[in-house]
Amino acid sequence: MNEQKNLILAFILSLGILFGYNHFVEAPAASKRQEELKQTQQAAVPQETPAPDTIIPITEALSANHRLKINASKVHGSINLKGARFDDITLVDYKETTDSSSPEITLLAPKKTDKAYFVDFGWISRSSLTLPSQDTEWKTSSTDLTPEKPVVLTWDNGHGLHFTRTIAVDEQYMFTVTDKVENKTGEAVKLNAYGQITRIGKPATGGYFILHEGPIGVINGKLVELDYDKLKEQGSDDHTTTGGWIGFTDKYWLVSLIPDQKTTYQTKSQSQTINGIDRYTTETISPEYEVAPNQSVETTQHMFSGAKILGMLDAYEEKLGFDKFDLAIDFGWFYFLTKPLFYVLEYMNKLLGNMGLAILLLTVLFKAAMFPLANKSYRSMSRMKILQPKMEALKAKYGDDKMKLNQELMALYQKEKINPMAGCLPMVIQAPVFFCLYKVLFVTLEMRHAPFYGWIHDLSAPDATSVFNLFGLLPFTPPSMLMIGAWPLIMGATMMLQQKLSPQPADPAQAKVMMIMPLMMTVLLANFPAGLVIYWAWNNILSIIQQWWIMRQDVTPAKAS
């Protein structure tokens, strides 16, 4: 009895200690951490306030301040020495149009310009310290930044704090920013390092439902995606993470911050509307550093600003020791299939020297891999088509008695040894792989401005011809809704022919809907990238050939079975 009392007493004491620790120790500590985080964020990463009606040409903005020229193999541009801001980056290998003389893609642009987009680094503090700001004029003896020659910027606040910023760029799109502060004030100071990406005005997106464009990051090992409208509705999205990265993604381009992977950082994505103009930011904030007198502290962040090339993103993961950088490319739910498919497509492109031919070959290989499953599906459809007259006769005889009609149809299927659902399973199995291939073609940077043959000069753009001006013979340009080119028409024709080879739906209303489906798909896909339409048309042609061959074999149900 005493042992039971002691056991109960020990259990009660254990619970008391557990709850007491949580209430008096853990909860206050967690509250303190949250308060420190709140105060850190309130310590205010400097915010750029957009002003209405002040848009100026980019050339005027670039000439307004002293600048440090960027001259690397993949990026051109400059760094604004006022604020040490990255606000002028163009991509050497990518042009705005297919014309080789067209301007390079502009990724980052100064404030007050159309589609302003820039990156800042610096320090914040809850104390009243004089810190470098967006108006700080940094000093440097360098004239340009190259992969072989990093630059050093310096600034002294005049009150005992000396700031140094070392900027390096590699042969691709990665910048390394190392900030150092030396304390000569005679007393300890506390401050946090930050990095911030700012976009003024809502960026134009393609509006594609299968593609994410907007704030993105890998937080605590998980992909976090927010579109601009959702972020605007939500206001902000805050996290604490060790490792990972955060930034903005477009269809082909990415600007991101990669903090120290061993340090716990605060991340924040935010939307504000100021003076009627939307402003979007993503930022990282380091832990608070306490710098003793005559001591210094140094932090390093990386900034990626460039094209989303899969092999390059994978290489950066290994080199810099952070995870899931490849998720910047929106491979979708079936990532484990789409990424290998991309590598196959990339290899074929290098082998054949043409992305269009690579698409055709990849489709052939895919159809060959799925040949047994597709054969089963088409054979089932062929048998159903042969039975169509007998099925119509049963409908005419028992049309008013649905139960009797179903019984007779099932008896017919059993007699001819046909499973009407046999063709569905192979199609269900193939559907995810078809979607993955479609996704790969849609997000592939290598398809951008890639020519095919004839009139297709850019596989990532819609077919520029139109049946409504007789494919350019008539001297006028139809409105966008009437831009239905040759390849969408080919795709629609092949879809219609494929329908003719398939058994018609039993329901007359459903049959009519299926009849207009090719027309609807032709109009819908007319505005899709030509590479996708070519893939779809070519896939239809291969399916028609396979289906026609099976129908030739299945002259009668008996022979087919």
C-alpha positions as CSV (number, residue, x, y, z in Angstrom):
1,M,0.0,0.0,0.0
2,N,2.8,2.4,0.9
3,E,4.5,1.5,-2.4
4,Q,1.4,2.5,-4.3
5,K,1.2,5.8,-2.4
6,N,4.9,6.5,-3.1
7,L,4.3,5.7,-6.8
8,I,1.3,8.0,-7.0
9,L,3.2,10.7,-5.1
10,A,6.2,10.4,-7.5
11,F,3.9,10.6,-10.5
12,I,2.3,13.8,-9.1
13,L,5.6,15.4,-8.3
14,S,6.9,14.5,-11.8
15,L,3.9,16.2,-13.4
16,G,4.4,19.2,-11.1
17,I,8.0,19.5,-12.1
18,L,7.1,19.1,-15.8
19,F,4.3,21.7,-15.8
20,G,6.3,24.0,-13.4
21,Y,9.3,24.0,-15.8
22,N,7.1,24.7,-18.8
23,H,5.2,27.5,-17.0
24,F,8.0,29.2,-15.1
25,V,11.0,28.5,-17.4
26,E,10.2,27.4,-21.0
27,A,7.2,29.7,-21.5
28,P,8.9,32.9,-20.4
29,A,12.0,31.9,-22.5
30,A,9.7,31.4,-25.5
31,S,7.9,34.6,-24.8
32,K,11.3,36.4,-24.5
33,R,12.4,34.9,-27.9
34,Q,9.2,36.1,-29.6
35,E,9.6,39.5,-28.0
36,E,13.2,39.7,-29.2
37,L,12.1,38.6,-32.7
38,K,9.3,41.3,-32.7
39,Q,11.7,43.9,-31.5
40,T,14.3,42.9,-34.0
41,Q,11.8,43.2,-36.8
42,Q,10.6,46.5,-35.4
43,A,14.2,47.6,-35.3
44,A,13.3,48.2,-38.9
45,V,15.0,46.9,-41.9
46,P,15.0,50.1,-44.0
47,Q,11.9,50.3,-46.3
48,E,11.9,52.0,-49.6
49,T,8.9,54.2,-50.0
50,P,7.6,54.4,-53.6
51,A,6.4,57.8,-54.7
52,P,3.7,58.1,-57.3
53,D,4.2,59.6,-60.7
54,T,8.0,59.7,-60.5
55,I,8.9,57.0,-63.1
56,I,12.1,58.0,-64.9
57,P,14.1,56.3,-67.7
58,I,16.6,53.7,-66.5
59,T,19.5,55.6,-68.2
60,E,18.6,58.7,-66.1
61,A,18.5,56.6,-62.9
62,L,21.8,55.0,-63.6
63,S,23.5,58.3,-64.2
64,A,22.2,59.9,-61.0
65,N,24.9,58.4,-58.6
66,H,28.4,57.0,-58.6
67,R,28.5,53.4,-59.5
68,L,30.7,50.4,-59.4
69,K,30.7,48.5,-62.7
70,I,29.9,44.8,-62.8
71,N,31.8,43.0,-65.6
72,A,31.4,39.2,-65.3
73,S,31.0,36.5,-67.9
74,K,27.3,36.0,-67.2
75,V,26.1,39.4,-65.8
76,H,26.6,43.0,-66.6
77,G,25.5,46.1,-64.7
78,S,26.5,48.1,-61.7
79,I,26.2,48.6,-58.0
80,N,25.0,52.0,-56.7
81,L,27.6,53.3,-54.3
82,K,24.8,55.3,-52.6
83,G,23.5,52.6,-50.3
84,A,25.8,49.9,-51.9
85,R,22.6,48.7,-53.6
86,F,22.4,46.0,-56.3
87,D,20.0,47.6,-58.7
88,D,21.4,47.2,-62.1
89,I,21.9,43.6,-63.4
90,T,21.4,42.3,-66.9
91,L,21.9,38.8,-68.1
92,V,24.6,38.4,-70.9
93,D,23.3,35.2,-72.4
94,Y,19.6,36.1,-72.7
95,K,18.0,38.7,-74.9
96,E,14.6,40.3,-74.7
97,T,13.7,39.0,-78.2
98,T,15.0,36.5,-80.7
99,D,16.9,39.3,-82.4
100,S,20.6,38.9,-81.5
101,S,20.9,42.7,-81.4
102,S,18.1,43.2,-78.8
103,P,19.0,44.3,-75.3
104,E,20.0,41.9,-72.6
105,I,17.3,40.7,-70.1
106,T,17.1,43.3,-67.3
107,L,16.7,41.5,-64.0
108,L,17.4,44.3,-61.4
109,A,16.5,47.9,-62.0
110,P,16.9,51.1,-59.9
111,K,14.1,52.7,-57.8
112,K,11.9,55.2,-59.6
113,T,12.2,53.2,-62.9
114,D,9.5,51.1,-64.3
115,K,9.5,47.7,-62.5
116,A,12.1,48.7,-60.0
117,Y,13.7,45.7,-58.4
118,F,16.8,45.8,-56.2
119,V,18.7,44.2,-53.3
120,D,20.1,45.8,-50.1
121,F,22.4,44.5,-47.4
122,G,23.2,46.2,-44.1
123,W,22.8,46.4,-40.3
124,I,19.9,47.3,-38.0
125,S,19.8,47.8,-34.2
126,R,17.4,48.4,-31.4
127,S,19.8,51.0,-30.0
128,S,20.1,54.5,-31.4
129,L,23.2,53.8,-33.5
130,T,24.3,55.6,-36.6
131,L,24.3,52.8,-39.2
132,P,24.8,52.7,-43.0
133,S,21.5,53.4,-44.8
134,Q,20.1,53.7,-48.3
135,D,21.6,57.2,-48.5
136,T,25.1,56.2,-47.3
137,E,27.9,57.0,-49.8
138,W,30.3,54.1,-49.6
139,K,34.0,54.6,-50.5
140,T,36.1,52.3,-52.7
141,S,39.3,52.4,-54.7
142,S,37.9,50.0,-57.3
143,T,36.3,50.9,-60.5
144,D,34.7,47.5,-61.4
145,L,33.8,44.1,-60.0
146,T,35.0,41.0,-61.8
147,P,35.2,37.3,-60.9
148,E,39.0,37.8,-60.5
149,K,38.8,41.0,-58.5
150,P,36.4,41.4,-55.5
151,V,35.8,44.9,-54.3
152,V,36.0,46.4,-50.8
153,L,33.6,49.2,-49.7
154,T,34.1,51.2,-46.5
155,W,32.2,53.7,-44.4
156,D,32.8,55.2,-41.0
157,N,29.9,56.5,-39.0
158,G,32.0,59.1,-37.2
159,H,31.1,57.8,-33.8
160,G,33.5,54.8,-33.5
161,L,31.9,52.3,-35.8
162,H,33.8,51.3,-39.0
163,F,32.0,49.3,-41.6
164,T,33.5,47.2,-44.4
165,R,31.7,45.4,-47.2
166,T,33.5,42.9,-49.5
167,I,31.6,41.9,-52.6
168,A,32.6,39.1,-54.9
169,V,31.0,37.5,-58.0
170,D,31.7,34.1,-59.6
171,E,31.6,33.1,-63.2
172,Q,27.9,32.5,-63.1
173,Y,25.2,34.4,-61.1
174,M,26.3,34.2,-57.5
175,F,27.4,37.2,-55.5
176,T,29.1,36.9,-52.1
177,V,28.6,39.8,-49.7
178,T,30.7,39.9,-46.5
179,D,29.8,42.6,-44.0
180,K,32.1,43.5,-41.1
181,V,31.7,46.1,-38.4
182,E,34.5,47.2,-36.0
183,N,33.6,48.7,-32.7
184,K,35.9,51.5,-31.5
185,T,33.3,53.3,-29.3
186,G,34.6,52.1,-25.9
187,E,31.3,50.3,-25.1
188,A,29.5,47.2,-26.4
189,V,27.0,47.6,-29.3
190,K,24.2,45.3,-30.4
191,L,23.1,44.9,-34.0
192,N,21.7,42.5,-36.6
193,A,22.7,41.9,-40.2
194,Y,20.1,41.8,-42.9
195,G,19.5,41.3,-46.6
196,Q,16.4,42.5,-48.4
197,I,15.0,42.1,-51.9
198,T,12.5,44.7,-53.0
199,R,10.1,44.8,-56.0
200,I,8.1,48.0,-56.6
201,G,4.8,47.5,-58.3
202,K,3.2,44.1,-58.9
203,P,5.3,42.2,-61.5
204,A,3.7,41.0,-64.7
205,T,3.3,37.3,-64.5
206,G,2.2,34.8,-67.2
207,G,-0.8,33.9,-65.0
208,Y,-0.2,30.2,-65.7
209,F,-2.0,27.9,-63.2
210,I,0.7,25.3,-63.5
211,L,3.6,27.7,-62.7
212,H,4.4,29.6,-59.5
213,E,5.8,33.1,-59.8
214,G,6.4,35.2,-56.8
215,P,7.9,34.9,-53.3
216,I,9.6,31.6,-52.8
217,G,12.0,30.0,-50.3
218,V,13.1,26.8,-48.6
219,I,12.4,27.3,-44.9
220,N,13.4,24.6,-42.4
221,G,13.8,22.2,-45.3
222,K,10.3,22.8,-46.8
223,L,9.4,24.7,-49.9
224,V,7.3,27.8,-49.2
225,E,5.5,29.5,-52.1
226,L,3.3,32.6,-52.1
227,D,1.8,34.4,-55.1
228,Y,1.6,38.1,-55.1
229,D,-2.1,38.3,-54.5
230,K,-2.0,35.9,-51.6
231,L,0.9,37.8,-50.0
232,K,-1.0,41.1,-50.4
233,E,-4.0,39.6,-48.7
234,Q,-2.0,38.1,-45.9
235,G,0.3,41.1,-45.4
236,S,3.4,39.2,-44.3
237,D,4.8,35.8,-43.8
238,D,7.4,35.3,-41.1
239,H,9.6,32.3,-40.2
240,T,12.6,31.3,-38.2
241,T,14.9,29.0,-40.0
242,T,18.4,27.5,-39.9
243,G,19.6,27.1,-43.4
244,G,17.6,27.5,-46.6
245,W,17.1,30.5,-48.9
246,I,14.4,33.0,-49.8
247,G,13.6,35.3,-52.8
248,F,11.4,36.0,-55.8
249,T,11.0,33.6,-58.8
250,D,9.9,34.4,-62.3
251,K,9.3,31.8,-65.0
252,Y,12.9,31.7,-66.0
253,W,14.7,34.0,-63.5
254,L,15.5,34.0,-59.8
255,V,16.7,36.6,-57.3
256,S,17.4,35.0,-53.9
257,L,19.2,35.5,-50.6
258,I,21.2,32.6,-49.1
259,P,22.2,33.3,-45.5
260,D,24.8,31.5,-43.4
261,Q,23.5,27.9,-43.3
262,K,24.6,27.2,-39.8
263,T,23.0,30.3,-38.2
264,T,19.3,30.7,-37.2
265,Y,17.8,33.6,-39.2
266,Q,14.5,35.3,-39.3
267,T,12.9,35.5,-42.8
268,K,10.0,37.7,-43.8
269,S,8.0,38.2,-47.0
270,Q,5.8,41.3,-46.9
271,S,3.4,43.3,-49.1
272,Q,2.5,46.9,-48.6
273,T,0.6,49.5,-50.6
274,I,2.1,52.9,-50.2
275,N,1.0,55.9,-52.2
276,G,-1.2,53.6,-54.2
277,I,1.8,51.5,-55.3
278,D,2.3,47.9,-54.3
279,R,5.7,47.1,-52.7
280,Y,6.9,43.5,-52.1
281,T,9.9,42.5,-50.1
282,T,11.6,39.3,-48.9
283,E,14.3,39.6,-46.2
284,T,16.6,37.8,-43.9
285,I,17.6,39.0,-40.4
286,S,20.5,37.5,-38.5
287,P,20.6,36.9,-34.7
288,E,21.6,39.9,-32.6
289,Y,25.4,40.2,-32.3
290,E,27.0,41.9,-29.3
291,V,30.3,43.6,-30.3
292,A,32.6,44.4,-27.4
293,P,34.9,47.5,-27.5
294,N,37.9,47.0,-29.9
295,Q,36.2,43.9,-31.3
296,S,34.5,43.2,-34.6
297,V,31.9,40.9,-36.1
298,E,31.6,39.6,-39.6
299,T,28.7,38.0,-41.5
300,T,28.5,36.5,-45.0
301,Q,25.4,36.1,-47.3
302,H,25.1,35.0,-50.8
303,M,22.9,36.5,-53.5
304,F,21.8,34.7,-56.6
305,S,20.6,36.8,-59.5
306,G,20.2,35.1,-62.8
307,A,18.8,32.3,-64.9
308,K,17.3,29.1,-63.4
309,I,19.7,26.6,-65.0
310,L,19.1,23.2,-63.3
311,G,22.7,21.9,-63.4
312,M,24.0,25.2,-62.0
313,L,21.5,25.3,-59.2
314,D,22.5,21.7,-58.3
315,A,26.1,22.6,-58.4
316,Y,25.6,25.6,-56.0
317,E,23.8,23.3,-53.5
318,E,26.9,21.1,-53.3
319,K,29.4,24.0,-53.3
320,L,27.7,26.2,-50.7
321,G,26.1,23.5,-48.6
322,F,22.4,24.3,-48.8
323,D,19.5,22.2,-49.8
324,K,16.7,22.2,-52.5
325,F,17.9,25.1,-54.6
326,D,16.6,23.2,-57.6
327,L,13.1,23.7,-56.3
328,A,13.3,27.3,-57.7
329,I,12.4,25.6,-60.9
330,D,8.7,24.7,-60.6
331,F,8.8,21.0,-61.5
332,G,5.5,20.5,-59.6
333,W,4.1,17.6,-57.5
334,F,5.8,14.9,-59.7
335,Y,9.2,16.4,-59.1
336,F,10.8,12.9,-58.9
337,L,9.7,12.3,-62.5
338,T,9.9,15.8,-64.0
339,K,13.6,16.4,-63.0
340,P,14.9,13.2,-64.7
341,L,12.8,13.9,-67.7
342,F,14.4,17.4,-67.9
343,Y,17.9,15.9,-67.9
344,V,16.9,13.5,-70.7
345,L,15.5,16.4,-72.8
346,E,18.6,18.5,-72.1
347,Y,20.8,15.6,-73.3
348,M,18.8,15.1,-76.5
349,N,19.0,18.8,-77.2
350,K,22.8,18.7,-77.0
351,L,22.8,15.5,-79.1
352,L,20.5,16.8,-81.9
353,G,21.3,20.5,-81.6
354,N,17.7,21.5,-81.7
355,M,15.2,21.7,-78.9
356,G,12.2,21.0,-81.3
357,L,13.9,17.8,-82.5
358,A,14.6,16.8,-78.9
359,I,10.9,17.2,-78.0
360,L,10.0,14.9,-81.0
361,L,12.5,12.3,-80.0
362,L,11.6,12.4,-76.3
363,T,7.9,11.9,-77.3
364,V,8.9,8.9,-79.4
365,L,10.8,7.3,-76.6
366,F,8.0,8.0,-74.2
367,K,5.5,6.4,-76.5
368,A,7.8,3.4,-76.9
369,A,8.1,3.0,-73.2
370,M,4.3,3.1,-72.8
371,F,3.7,1.0,-75.9
372,P,2.3,-2.1,-74.0
373,L,0.0,-0.1,-71.9
374,A,-1.2,2.0,-74.8
375,N,-1.7,-1.1,-76.9
376,K,-4.0,-2.5,-74.2
377,S,-6.0,0.7,-74.2
378,Y,-6.3,1.0,-77.9
379,R,-7.1,-2.6,-78.4
380,S,-10.0,-2.3,-76.0
381,M,-11.2,0.8,-77.8
382,S,-10.9,-1.0,-81.1
383,R,-13.0,-3.9,-79.9
384,M,-15.6,-1.4,-78.6
385,K,-15.7,0.3,-81.9
386,I,-16.3,-3.0,-83.8
387,L,-19.2,-3.7,-81.4
388,Q,-20.7,-0.3,-82.0
389,P,-23.4,-1.6,-84.4
390,K,-24.6,-4.3,-82.0
391,M,-24.6,-1.8,-79.1
392,E,-26.7,0.7,-81.2
393,A,-29.1,-2.1,-82.0
394,L,-29.6,-2.9,-78.3
395,K,-30.1,0.8,-77.5
396,A,-32.8,1.0,-80.2
397,K,-34.5,-2.1,-78.8
398,Y,-34.3,-1.4,-75.1
399,G,-33.9,2.4,-75.1
400,D,-36.8,2.9,-72.8
401,D,-35.7,0.3,-70.3
402,K,-32.3,1.4,-68.8
403,M,-32.0,-1.6,-66.5
404,K,-32.7,-4.1,-69.3
405,L,-30.3,-2.2,-71.7
406,N,-27.5,-2.4,-69.1
407,Q,-28.2,-6.1,-68.6
408,E,-28.0,-6.8,-72.3
409,L,-24.9,-4.7,-72.8
410,M,-23.1,-6.6,-70.0
411,A,-24.2,-9.9,-71.6
412,L,-22.7,-8.7,-74.9
413,Y,-19.4,-7.7,-73.2
414,Q,-19.2,-11.2,-71.5
415,K,-20.0,-13.0,-74.8
416,E,-17.3,-11.1,-76.7
417,K,-14.9,-11.2,-73.7
418,I,-14.6,-7.4,-73.5
419,N,-14.0,-5.3,-70.4
420,P,-15.3,-1.8,-71.2
421,M,-13.1,-0.4,-68.5
422,A,-10.0,-2.2,-69.7
423,G,-8.8,0.9,-71.7
424,C,-9.1,3.2,-68.7
425,L,-6.3,1.9,-66.4
426,P,-3.5,2.3,-68.9
427,M,-4.6,5.9,-69.5
428,V,-4.7,6.6,-65.8
429,I,-1.2,5.3,-65.4
430,Q,0.1,7.3,-68.3
431,A,-1.6,10.6,-67.3
432,P,1.0,11.6,-64.6
433,V,3.9,11.0,-66.9
434,F,2.2,12.9,-69.7
435,F,1.7,15.8,-67.3
436,C,5.3,15.7,-66.2
437,L,6.5,15.9,-69.8
438,Y,4.1,18.8,-70.4
439,K,5.5,20.5,-67.2
440,V,9.1,20.0,-68.3
441,L,8.4,21.6,-71.7
442,F,6.6,24.5,-70.1
443,V,9.3,25.4,-67.5
444,T,12.4,24.6,-69.5
445,L,14.6,27.6,-69.9
446,E,16.4,25.9,-72.8
447,M,13.2,26.1,-74.8
448,R,13.1,29.9,-74.5
449,H,14.0,31.6,-77.9
450,A,14.9,28.1,-79.2
451,P,14.1,27.9,-83.0
452,F,12.5,25.0,-84.7
453,Y,11.9,24.8,-88.5
454,G,9.9,27.0,-90.9
455,W,8.1,29.9,-89.2
456,I,8.7,28.8,-85.6
457,H,11.6,31.0,-84.3
458,D,10.8,30.7,-80.6
459,L,9.5,27.5,-79.1
460,S,8.6,29.3,-75.9
461,A,6.3,31.7,-77.7
462,P,2.9,31.1,-79.3
463,D,2.7,30.3,-83.0
464,A,2.8,33.8,-84.6
465,T,0.8,32.9,-87.7
466,S,-3.0,33.1,-88.0
467,V,-5.5,31.5,-90.2
468,F,-7.5,34.7,-90.2
469,N,-4.9,36.6,-92.3
470,L,-4.2,33.5,-94.4
471,F,-0.9,32.9,-92.5
472,G,0.5,36.3,-93.5
473,L,-0.8,36.6,-97.0
474,L,-3.3,39.3,-96.1
475,P,-1.7,42.6,-94.9
476,F,-3.2,42.9,-91.5
477,T,-2.6,41.6,-88.0
478,P,-5.6,39.9,-86.4
479,P,-6.4,40.6,-82.7
480,S,-4.9,38.3,-80.2
481,M,-8.0,36.2,-79.8
482,L,-7.9,35.4,-83.5
483,M,-4.2,34.5,-83.6
484,I,-4.8,30.8,-84.3
485,G,-1.7,29.6,-86.1
486,A,-0.8,26.6,-88.2
487,W,0.5,24.3,-85.5
488,P,-2.6,24.7,-83.3
489,L,-4.7,23.9,-86.4
490,I,-2.5,20.8,-87.0
491,M,-3.0,19.8,-83.4
492,G,-6.8,20.3,-83.6
493,A,-6.9,18.2,-86.8
494,T,-5.0,15.3,-85.3
495,M,-7.2,15.4,-82.2
496,M,-10.3,15.3,-84.4
497,L,-8.9,12.3,-86.4
498,Q,-8.0,10.5,-83.2
499,Q,-11.6,10.9,-82.1
500,K,-12.9,9.4,-85.3
501,L,-10.8,6.3,-84.6
502,S,-12.2,5.9,-81.1
503,P,-15.7,4.6,-80.2
504,Q,-18.3,7.3,-79.8
505,P,-19.9,7.9,-76.3
506,A,-23.2,6.2,-75.7
507,D,-24.8,9.5,-74.5
508,P,-25.7,11.7,-77.5
509,A,-25.1,14.9,-75.4
510,Q,-21.7,13.7,-74.4
511,A,-20.9,12.8,-78.1
512,K,-21.7,16.4,-79.1
513,V,-19.5,17.8,-76.4
514,M,-16.7,15.5,-77.6
515,M,-17.2,16.7,-81.2
516,I,-16.5,20.3,-80.2
517,M,-13.6,19.4,-78.0
518,P,-10.9,19.6,-80.8
519,L,-12.2,23.1,-81.7
520,M,-12.0,24.2,-78.0
521,M,-8.5,22.8,-77.6
522,T,-7.3,24.5,-80.8
523,V,-8.5,27.9,-79.5
524,L,-7.2,27.3,-76.0
525,L,-3.7,26.1,-77.1
526,A,-3.3,28.8,-79.7
527,N,-1.8,31.1,-77.0
528,F,0.4,28.4,-75.5
529,P,4.1,28.1,-76.3
530,A,4.7,26.6,-79.8
531,G,6.9,23.8,-78.3
532,L,4.0,22.5,-76.2
533,V,1.6,22.6,-79.2
534,I,4.2,20.8,-81.4
535,Y,4.6,18.1,-78.7
536,W,0.8,17.7,-78.4
537,A,0.3,17.4,-82.2
538,W,3.2,15.0,-82.6
539,N,2.0,12.8,-79.7
540,N,-1.5,12.7,-81.4
541,I,0.1,11.6,-84.7
542,L,2.0,8.8,-83.0
543,S,-1.2,7.7,-81.2
544,I,-3.2,7.8,-84.4
545,I,-0.6,5.5,-86.1
546,Q,-0.6,3.1,-83.2
547,Q,-4.4,3.1,-83.0
548,W,-4.8,2.6,-86.7
549,W,-2.4,-0.3,-86.7
550,I,-4.3,-2.0,-83.9
551,M,-7.6,-1.5,-85.7
552,R,-6.1,-3.2,-88.8
553,Q,-5.3,-6.2,-86.6
554,D,-8.7,-6.3,-84.9
555,V,-10.9,-6.8,-88.0
556,T,-13.4,-8.7,-85.8
557,P,-13.9,-9.2,-82.1
558,A,-13.2,-12.8,-82.4
559,K,-10.0,-12.3,-84.2
560,A,-8.9,-9.7,-81.7
561,S,-9.6,-12.0,-78.8
